[in-house]
Amino acid sequence: MNMEIANQLVSLRKKNGLSQEALAEKLGISRQAVSKWERGEASPDTDNLIQLAKLYQISLDEMLLLKTPATADEEEASQTKTDDPSPDETPPPQRGAGIHLKSKDGEIYIGRDGIYATDFTDTVHSQDTARLTINGQSYTWREARAKWRHNYPARFPLTLLALLIYLGIGMLYDIWHPTWLVFLLIPLTGKTLAAIQHKNWRKLPYPLIITVIYLCLGFLYHSWHPAWVLFLTIPLYYSGVSYFTAKRSPQEPL
């Protein structure tokens, strides 16, 4: 990553009153990773670029210094263009300036003319005004979203299931307490799956897990003491996650 963009990341962070540690915590990464971006030694991946743009409330083009003031002639010409140009009118990506990211799943180039992706089947995020070239085919953002929308997995109706379990056990066996504990599975399951999906153990709802275990031991076995000792493991868990994340980050591509 060039130093101009690295300096831009430093400027945006300071403008928003964030330290490297605070920014790293918001993104769920290590402080060393943020430091590498700002020294120009590494580039943020696509997910982190999108999170940074949302955090600073600016577009990707503005953050990556790809947005240049248009002249009066360019503005007039842009007004005559159609909102949905044909694929033949889309120029090929110019790889001279911008960010080019590669991974085992494919590659993405973010440049002045838009975002170009190859071999990706997951969601590609962009502004509605941008055009995307996916596997050699050009789309507007709305077209791409409509084409790939079927890839979103359906969400399991966990809330409805918890409600049915609660009402079923309560009506059949008159055990309303502590059956209400099933409702704690709703946030617990969602957050745990998100942590596993992103492989980010900072997002694991460990305090909630400990709370559920503590309540179950207390209500079912009357072991309020010494079960409260479980809460002492919470700071140990986050300290361990921070240690292993910082230890692993220099070896991982960003």
C-alpha positions in Angstrom: 0.0 0.0 0.0 1.4 3.4 -0.9 2.2 6.0 1.8 -0.4 8.4 0.5 -3.2 6.0 1.5 -1.4 5.0 4.7 -1.2 8.7 5.7 -4.9 9.0 4.8 -5.7 6.2 7.3 -3.7 7.9 10.0 -5.5 11.2 9.3 -9.0 9.7 9.4 -8.2 7.8 12.6 -7.0 10.9 14.4 -9.8 13.0 12.9 -12.3 10.6 14.5 -10.5 10.7 17.9 -9.4 7.1 17.9 -6.2 5.6 19.1 -4.7 2.6 17.3 -5.9 0.4 20.2 -9.4 1.7 20.1 -9.6 1.3 16.3 -8.3 -2.2 16.5 -10.9 -3.1 19.1 -13.7 -1.8 17.0 -12.5 -3.9 14.0 -11.7 -7.0 16.0 -8.1 -7.1 15.0 -4.7 -6.5 16.7 -3.1 -3.0 17.2 -0.1 -4.3 15.3 -2.2 -4.8 12.2 -3.4 -1.1 12.4 0.2 0.0 12.9 1.3 -1.9 9.7 -1.5 -0.3 7.6 -0.4 3.2 8.8 3.3 2.5 8.1 2.4 1.3 4.6 3.7 -2.2 5.3 0.4 -4.0 4.7 -3.1 -3.3 3.2 -6.5 -3.8 4.9 -8.5 -6.7 3.5 -11.9 -6.0 1.8 -13.9 -6.6 5.0 -11.8 -4.2 7.0 -11.9 -1.5 4.2 -15.7 -1.7 4.3 -15.8 -1.5 8.1 -13.4 1.5 8.0 -15.5 3.4 5.5 -18.7 2.8 7.6 -16.9 3.8 10.8 -15.6 7.0 9.3 -18.9 7.6 7.4 -17.2 8.1 4.0 -17.2 6.2 0.8 -14.4 3.8 -0.2 -13.4 6.2 -3.0 -12.9 9.0 -0.5 -11.0 6.9 1.9 -8.7 5.5 -0.8 -8.2 8.9 -2.4 -9.8 7.7 -5.6 -12.4 10.5 -5.8 -11.2 13.5 -7.7 -13.1 16.8 -8.3 -14.9 16.7 -11.6 -14.6 19.6 -14.1 -17.6 21.4 -15.4 -17.3 19.6 -18.7 -17.1 16.2 -17.0 -20.2 17.0 -14.9 -22.1 18.0 -18.0 -21.0 14.9 -19.8 -22.0 12.6 -16.9 -25.5 14.0 -16.9 -26.0 12.8 -20.5 -25.0 9.2 -19.7 -27.7 6.6 -19.0 -28.1 5.2 -15.5 -27.5 1.7 -16.9 -24.8 1.6 -19.6 -24.3 -1.6 -21.5 -21.4 -3.9 -20.6 -19.5 -2.9 -23.7 -19.4 0.7 -22.5 -17.6 -0.3 -19.3 -13.8 0.3 -19.7 -11.4 -2.5 -18.6 -9.9 -2.1 -15.2 -6.8 0.0 -15.1 -4.4 -1.6 -12.6 -2.1 1.4 -12.3 -3.7 3.1 -9.3 -5.8 1.6 -6.5 -5.7 -1.5 -4.4 -5.4 -5.0 -5.8 -6.2 -7.8 -3.3 -5.7 -11.5 -3.8 -6.8 -14.4 -1.6 -7.4 -18.2 -2.0 -11.0 -17.4 -3.0 -10.2 -14.9 -5.8 -9.1 -11.4 -6.3 -10.6 -7.9 -6.1 -9.3 -4.7 -7.7 -10.5 -1.4 -6.3 -9.8 1.4 -8.7 -11.1 4.7 -10.1 -13.6 2.9 -12.4 -15.2 0.7 -9.8 -14.6 -2.7 -8.1 -13.6 -5.8 -10.1 -13.9 -9.2 -8.6 -12.9 -12.7 -10.0 -14.1 -16.1 -8.7 -15.9 -14.7 -5.7 -19.2 -16.3 -4.7 -19.7 -14.3 -1.5 -21.3 -10.9 -1.2 -19.5 -8.0 -2.9 -20.2 -4.7 -1.2 -20.2 -1.4 -3.1 -22.1 1.9 -3.5 -25.2 1.7 -5.8 -23.5 4.1 -8.3 -20.5 1.7 -8.9 -20.2 -0.9 -11.5 -18.9 -4.4 -10.8 -17.1 -6.8 -13.1 -17.6 -10.4 -11.8 -15.9 -13.2 -13.6 -15.6 -11.1 -16.7 -19.2 -9.9 -16.8 -20.1 -6.3 -16.0 -23.1 -5.4 -13.7 -24.5 -2.4 -12.0 -24.7 -2.9 -8.3 -28.4 -3.5 -8.4 -28.0 -6.1 -11.1 -25.3 -7.9 -9.1 -27.3 -7.8 -5.9 -30.4 -9.2 -7.7 -28.3 -11.9 -9.4 -26.4 -13.1 -6.3 -29.2 -12.5 -3.8 -30.0 -16.3 -3.7 -26.6 -16.9 -2.2 -27.7 -15.5 1.2 -28.4 -18.4 3.6 -31.9 -18.4 5.1 -31.9 -17.6 8.8 -33.1 -20.3 11.1 -36.2 -19.1 13.1 -34.5 -19.5 16.4 -36.8 -17.0 18.2 -39.9 -18.9 17.1 -38.4 -22.3 18.1 -37.4 -20.9 21.6 -41.0 -19.6 22.0 -42.5 -22.9 21.0 -40.2 -24.8 23.4 -41.1 -22.5 26.3 -44.8 -22.6 25.7 -44.8 -26.4 25.1 -42.9 -27.3 28.3 -44.9 -24.7 30.3 -48.3 -25.9 29.2 -47.5 -29.6 29.2 -45.5 -29.8 32.4 -46.3 -26.5 34.1 -42.6 -25.8 34.3 -42.4 -22.1 33.4 -39.3 -21.6 35.5 -36.5 -22.0 34.7 -37.7 -22.9 31.1 -37.4 -19.2 30.3 -33.6 -19.8 30.0 -34.2 -21.1 26.5 -34.6 -17.4 25.3 -31.0 -16.8 26.2 -30.1 -19.2 23.4 -31.2 -16.7 20.8 -28.4 -14.1 21.3 -26.0 -16.9 22.4 -26.4 -18.9 19.2 -26.3 -15.9 16.8 -23.2 -14.4 18.3 -21.4 -17.7 18.5 -22.1 -18.6 14.9 -20.9 -15.1 13.9 -17.6 -15.6 15.8 -17.0 -19.0 14.2 -17.9 -17.7 10.7 -15.4 -14.8 11.0 -12.9 -16.8 13.0 -12.8 -13.9 15.4 -12.9 -15.2 19.0 -13.2 -11.7 20.4 -16.8 -11.8 19.1 -17.6 -15.0 21.0 -20.2 -14.0 23.7 -18.1 -15.6 26.4 -19.7 -13.6 29.3 -23.2 -14.7 28.1 -22.0 -18.3 27.9 -20.8 -18.1 31.5 -24.0 -16.4 32.6 -26.1 -19.2 31.1 -24.0 -21.9 32.7 -24.2 -20.1 36.1 -28.0 -19.8 35.9 -28.4 -23.4 34.9 -26.2 -24.6 37.8 -28.0 -22.4 40.2 -31.6 -23.1 39.2 -31.1 -26.8 38.5 -28.6 -27.9 41.1 -28.7 -24.9 43.6 -24.9 -24.5 43.1 -24.9 -20.7 43.2 -21.7 -21.1 45.3 -19.1 -21.9 44.2 -20.4 -21.6 40.6 -19.8 -17.8 40.7 -16.1 -18.6 40.3 -16.9 -19.1 36.6 -17.1 -15.3 36.2 -13.4 -15.0 37.1 -12.6 -16.8 33.8 -14.0 -13.9 31.7 -10.9 -11.6 31.9 -8.7 -14.7 31.5 -10.5 -15.6 28.3 -10.1 -12.1 26.7 -6.5 -11.9 27.8 -5.8 -15.2 26.2 -7.5 -14.2 23.0 -5.6 -10.9 22.8 -2.3 -12.7 23.4 -2.7 -15.3 20.7 -4.2 -12.7 18.2 -1.1 -10.4 18.7 1.2 -13.4 18.5 -0.3 -14.7 15.3 -0.9 -11.3 13.5 2.6 -10.7 12.1 2.5 -14.1 10.3 -1.0 -13.7 8.8 -1.7 -11.7 5.6 -3.9 -8.7 6.2 
